[in-house]
Amino acid sequence: MIERKSGRRLGALLAAAGATCVGTAALRSLAPGGAERWTRKNHAGKNVDLYAGPAAAVGAAVGLAALPAGPRAGAALAVLAAGACGAYDDMAGAGDPRRGFRAHLGALRSGEITSGAVKLFGISAAGLAAGALLKARPVDKVLAGVVIAGGAHLVNLLDVRPGRAGAAVLALGAPGLLRTGPGAVAAAASMGAAAAVLPDDFGERAMLGDAGAHALGAALGTAVVAGNGRAGLAAHAAALVAVAAYAEKRLGS
């Protein structure tokens, strides 16, 4: 039984890593819409591409296919929706200097729907929907939604230097591998996708962008949800809300 559970974790990790590598190569070869659409300047002014982001989202979802049938749908929904919302912001919001909840909500009050606002509400709604699929009791469903959306936001906040977000996913996901059950499989899926993009990320050839960072964070959030009861969910939700509030305060100062 132990070998079977270990095999499921390893299978999720390898499937996620393999699918991410294949997806990145395919997108780089096809460059839908032209290579310029996928090119950005990083913090050092170097040209990097965004192909790894959507590929990591799909790769993590492929790894999550190793989950039992029950939590599989909720986990896949969380990751793919977070990746899709992030990808929309990567493309539609390119060049928009506004950052943080306050800026996008302020624009919304003025009648402007920014790509950041679409991402905010889209990922929040997806997190709650996924939480409803992953947990049985109403309070747990809400807490799960907060953890999933908060996890997506956390990893995106860390994606400001080469490799930082991917390395954080590996560090935060590693304790989950010590668990048993769906939480360990979800952690392995997030880590496999993150590990696959790290060489190009550290090498300043690619970046995760919002698509990859949000998707990997949602996968981590799913791992927390699948591996914890109400007390653990409440503790993680409180910590993630506190981090988001602190980051928002720093952005506004």
Secondary structure, DSSP 8 states (H G I E B T S, - for coil): -HHHHHHHHHHHHHHHHHHHHHHHHHHHHH-TT-GGGGEEE-TTS-EEE-THHHHHHHHHHHHHTTS-HHHHHHHHHHHHHHHHHHHHHHHHTTT----SHHHHHHHHHTT---HHHHHHHHHHHHHHHHHHHH-SSHHHHHHHHHHHHHHHHHHHHHTTSTTHHHHHHHHHHGGGGGS-SHHHHHHHHHHHHHHHHHHHHHTTSB--HHHHHHHHHHHHHHHHHHH--HHHHHHHHHHHHHHHHHHHHHHH-
